[in-house]
Amino acid sequence: MRLLVGLHHLELGGSQLNALDLAVSMRDHGHDVAVFGIHDGTPGPVADLARSAGLPVILTRHPAERGRRVAPARWGVARALTAAARTHRADLLHVYEFPLSLDALFGPHLSLGVPVVTTIYGMAVPSWLARGPELVMGNRDLTDQALAFGMSAHLIEPPVNTDSDNPDAVDGKAFRTRYGIADDELMIGVVSRLEPEMKAEGIGRAMAALPLIGDDRLRLVVVGDGPSYADLEERARAVNAQLGRPAVLMTGALTDPRPAYAATDIAIGMGGSALRAMSFGAPIVVLGVEGFSRSCTPEDFDYFITNGYFGYGGGDLDPAPLAAQIAELAADPVRRERLGEWSRRTVEERYSLKAAADALGEIYTKAMAAGQRRRVGAAARVAAHKAVADLLPAALRRGDQ
């Protein structure tokens, strides 16, 4: 099978790295795989990672990560995706996140009849998504929501390559030496794309938590880049000035963030990044939005199985709860070690890349069996439904945006 994998951007992030791991697995299963990616001027590091893995990469430049309000798709991206599907002679298109799903529906699917599979590792299900194409969700709750909407939804939790995301495979000490983190200091690590919608709030709360904890051993290391970098950098400078020490360090994006994971004593984060930190044997406090944070422990694991590694708080952005969660781990090295061992074991047993690749292969087979029928009616319904959803007040459209 000739497979084209579409990434909604090329910066380091859980969705992109998961997509790349699965694309390589599909190639190793004998499929002819190429990667399509969007950038706004300079391709992000995931493009180089894909090439390093031996996958051909087709790039297009476009300034917007999402389409305009009430517009069903980004027409420039839809045309580029159609051209890429034609060039690769794709039998199947697998795209990640809903903006590119729209571009695929209104581009290569309607133009060429190429079947589309969409994976959404975001934290909401837009109710206007097409009902027919196969849809992959990252947690049980969102899968159930999609099924309730009448979508053909499947659960594949974000996979982790436990061979490469392994503390024995990467030198974390070299990372600590490079960035001046002493052996007696505790590194709080977060690897994330710095986006205003979900990521920046929690990272900002982590910065604000440091003065509340009052532990000079703590160093918060933020690995990643994105639209919120400048704002977070300014907040980091303010916290460092308040504490009179370099408590917060921002490294920018790293082509290979694994040394940062390996160097981490206490991880914070969400989604696939949270699972990677767990694969490296780190205890983790999971971040969300609207003030959400929650330690991932055996006692609370059912929450994460159902909701994924994310959550919505009550809207109170007080950093005190997060400060207490970090302080509890910082004060108890035995608890950190036990939770780290449990984290690694949990990822090995539940989130292996092989199991995810096998499940995805079955979904591809189902999508191919549906044939080349163009879903013109579904596209019209999506366009109308999305236009209405875009006009709703923000408070009424958490998932429909």
URZI-V37893 format. One record per residue. N is the residue number from 1. RES is the residue in three letters. PSI is psi as a letter, one per 30 degrees, with the letter a starting at -180 (NA if undefined). Layout:
{{N & RES & PSI} {N & RES & PSI}}
This chain:
{{1 & MET & k} {2 & ARG & j} {3 & LEU & k} {4 & LEU & k} {5 & VAL & k} {6 & GLY & k} {7 & LEU & k} {8 & HIS & f} {9 & HIS & l} {10 & LEU & g} {11 & GLU & l} {12 & LEU & k} {13 & GLY & l} {14 & GLY & e} {15 & SER & e} {16 & GLN & e} {17 & LEU & e} {18 & ASN & e} {19 & ALA & e} {20 & LEU & e} {21 & ASP & e} {22 & LEU & e} {23 & ALA & e} {24 & VAL & e} {25 & SER & e} {26 & MET & e} {27 & ARG & e} {28 & ASP & f} {29 & HIS & g} {30 & GLY & g} {31 & HIS & l} {32 & ASP & j} {33 & VAL & k} {34 & ALA & l} {35 & VAL & k} {36 & PHE & k} {37 & GLY & l} {38 & ILE & k} {39 & HIS & l} {40 & ASP & g} {41 & GLY & e} {42 & THR & j} {43 & PRO & k} {44 & GLY & l} {45 & PRO & f} {46 & VAL & f} {47 & ALA & e} {48 & ASP & e} {49 & LEU & e} {50 & ALA & e} {51 & ARG & e} {52 & SER & f} {53 & ALA & f} {54 & GLY & g} {55 & LEU & k} {56 & PRO & k} {57 & VAL & k} {58 & ILE & k} {59 & LEU & k} {60 & THR & k} {61 & ARG & k} {62 & HIS & k} {63 & PRO & f} {64 & ALA & k} {65 & GLU & f} {66 & ARG & l} {67 & GLY & l} {68 & ARG & l} {69 & ARG & k} {70 & VAL & f} {71 & ALA & k} {72 & PRO & f} {73 & ALA & l} {74 & ARG & j} {75 & TRP & e} {76 & GLY & e} {77 & VAL & e} {78 & ALA & e} {79 & ARG & e} {80 & ALA & e} {81 & LEU & e} {82 & THR & e} {83 & ALA & e} {84 & ALA & e} {85 & ALA & e} {86 & ARG & e} {87 & THR & e} {88 & HIS & f} {89 & ARG & h} {90 & ALA & k} {91 & ASP & f} {92 & LEU & k} {93 & LEU & k} {94 & HIS & j} {95 & VAL & l} {96 & TYR & k} {97 & GLU & l} {98 & PHE & f} {99 & PRO & e} {100 & LEU & f} {101 & SER & e} {102 & LEU & e} {103 & ASP & e} {104 & ALA & e} {105 & LEU & e} {106 & PHE & f} {107 & GLY & c} {108 & PRO & f} {109 & HIS & e} {110 & LEU & e} {111 & SER & e} {112 & LEU & f} {113 & GLY & g} {114 & VAL & k} {115 & PRO & k} {116 & VAL & k} {117 & VAL & k} {118 & THR & k} {119 & THR & k} {120 & ILE & j} {121 & TYR & g} {122 & GLY & a} {123 & MET & g} {124 & ALA & l} {125 & VAL & j} {126 & PRO & k} {127 & SER & f} {128 & TRP & f} {129 & LEU & l} {130 & ALA & k} {131 & ARG & f} {132 & GLY & e} {133 & PRO & l} {134 & GLU & k} {135 & LEU & k} {136 & VAL & k} {137 & MET & l} {138 & GLY & f} {139 & ASN & l} {140 & ARG & e} {141 & ASP & e} {142 & LEU & e} {143 & THR & e} {144 & ASP & e} {145 & GLN & e} {146 & ALA & e} {147 & LEU & e} {148 & ALA & f} {149 & PHE & f} {150 & GLY & g} {151 & MET & l} {152 & SER & i} {153 & ALA & k} {154 & HIS & k} {155 & LEU & j} {156 & ILE & j} {157 & GLU & k} {158 & PRO & k} {159 & PRO & l} {160 & VAL & k} {161 & ASN & j} {162 & THR & f} {163 & ASP & e} {164 & SER & e} {165 & ASP & i} {166 & ASN & k} {167 & PRO & f} {168 & ASP & f} {169 & ALA & f} {170 & VAL & k} {171 & ASP & j} {172 & GLY & f} {173 & LYS & e} {174 & ALA & e} {175 & PHE & e} {176 & ARG & e} {177 & THR & e} {178 & ARG & e} {179 & TYR & g} {180 & GLY & h} {181 & ILE & j} {182 & ALA & l} {183 & ASP & e} {184 & ASP & g} {185 & GLU & l} {186 & LEU & j} {187 & MET & k} {188 & ILE & j} {189 & GLY & k} {190 & VAL & k} {191 & VAL & j} {192 & SER & k} {193 & ARG & k} {194 & LEU & i} {195 & GLU & k} {196 & PRO & f} {197 & GLU & e} {198 & MET & e} {199 & LYS & e} {200 & ALA & e} {201 & GLU & e} {202 & GLY & e} {203 & ILE & e} {204 & GLY & e} {205 & ARG & e} {206 & ALA & e} {207 & MET & e} {208 & ALA & f} {209 & ALA & f} {210 & LEU & e} {211 & PRO & f} {212 & LEU & e} {213 & ILE & e} {214 & GLY & h} {215 & ASP & j} {216 & ASP & f} {217 & ARG & f} {218 & LEU & k} {219 & ARG & k} {220 & LEU & k} {221 & VAL & j} {222 & VAL & j} {223 & VAL & j} {224 & GLY & l} {225 & ASP & l} {226 & GLY & a} {227 & PRO & f} {228 & SER & g} {229 & TYR & e} {230 & ALA & e} {231 & ASP & e} {232 & LEU & e} {233 & GLU & e} {234 & GLU & e} {235 & ARG & e} {236 & ALA & e} {237 & ARG & e} {238 & ALA & e} {239 & VAL & e} {240 & ASN & e} {241 & ALA & e} {242 & GLN & e} {243 & LEU & f} {244 & GLY & g} {245 & ARG & l} {246 & PRO & i} {247 & ALA & e} {248 & VAL & k} {249 & LEU & k} {250 & MET & j} {251 & THR & f} {252 & GLY & a} {253 & ALA & k} {254 & LEU & k} {255 & THR & e} {256 & ASP & j} {257 & PRO & g} {258 & ARG & e} {259 & PRO & e} {260 & ALA & e} {261 & TYR & e} {262 & ALA & f} {263 & ALA & f} {264 & THR & k} {265 & ASP & e} {266 & ILE & k} {267 & ALA & k} {268 & ILE & l} {269 & GLY & a} {270 & MET & l} {271 & GLY & b} {272 & GLY & e} {273 & SER & e} {274 & ALA & e} {275 & LEU & e} {276 & ARG & e} {277 & ALA & e} {278 & MET & e} {279 & SER & f} {280 & PHE & g} {281 & GLY & g} {282 & ALA & k} {283 & PRO & k} {284 & ILE & k} {285 & VAL & j} {286 & VAL & k} {287 & LEU & l} {288 & GLY & b} {289 & VAL & l} {290 & GLU & h} {291 & GLY & g} {292 & PHE & k} {293 & SER & k} {294 & ARG & k} {295 & SER & k} {296 & CYS & j} {297 & THR & l} {298 & PRO & e} {299 & GLU & e} {300 & ASP & g} {301 & PHE & e} {302 & ASP & e} {303 & TYR & e} {304 & PHE & e} {305 & ILE & e} {306 & THR & e} {307 & ASN & f} {308 & GLY & l} {309 & TYR & i} {310 & PHE & l} {311 & GLY & l} {312 & TYR & k} {313 & GLY & a} {314 & GLY & g} {315 & GLY & f} {316 & ASP & j} {317 & LEU & g} {318 & ASP & k} {319 & PRO & f} {320 & ALA & e} {321 & PRO & e} {322 & LEU & e} {323 & ALA & e} {324 & ALA & e} {325 & GLN & e} {326 & ILE & e} {327 & ALA & e} {328 & GLU & e} {329 & LEU & e} {330 & ALA & e} {331 & ALA & f} {332 & ASP & i} {333 & PRO & e} {334 & VAL & e} {335 & ARG & e} {336 & ARG & e} {337 & GLU & e} {338 & ARG & e} {339 & LEU & e} {340 & GLY & e} {341 & GLU & e} {342 & TRP & e} {343 & SER & e} {344 & ARG & e} {345 & ARG & e} {346 & THR & e} {347 & VAL & e} {348 & GLU & e} {349 & GLU & f} {350 & ARG & f} {351 & TYR & h} {352 & SER & k} {353 & LEU & e} {354 & LYS & e} {355 & ALA & e} {356 & ALA & e} {357 & ALA & e} {358 & ASP & e} {359 & ALA & e} {360 & LEU & e} {361 & GLY & e} {362 & GLU & e} {363 & ILE & e} {364 & TYR & e} {365 & THR & e} {366 & LYS & e} {367 & ALA & e} {368 & MET & e} {369 & ALA & f} {370 & ALA & f} {371 & GLY & a} {372 & GLN & g} {373 & ARG & k} {374 & ARG & k} {375 & ARG & i} {376 & VAL & e} {377 & GLY & e} {378 & ALA & e} {379 & ALA & e} {380 & ALA & e} {381 & ARG & e} {382 & VAL & e} {383 & ALA & e} {384 & ALA & e} {385 & HIS & e} {386 & LYS & e} {387 & ALA & e} {388 & VAL & e} {389 & ALA & e} {390 & ASP & f} {391 & LEU & f} {392 & LEU & l} {393 & PRO & k} {394 & ALA & e} {395 & ALA & f} {396 & LEU & f} {397 & ARG & h} {398 & ARG & e} {399 & GLY & f} {400 & ASP & i} {401 & GLN & NA}}
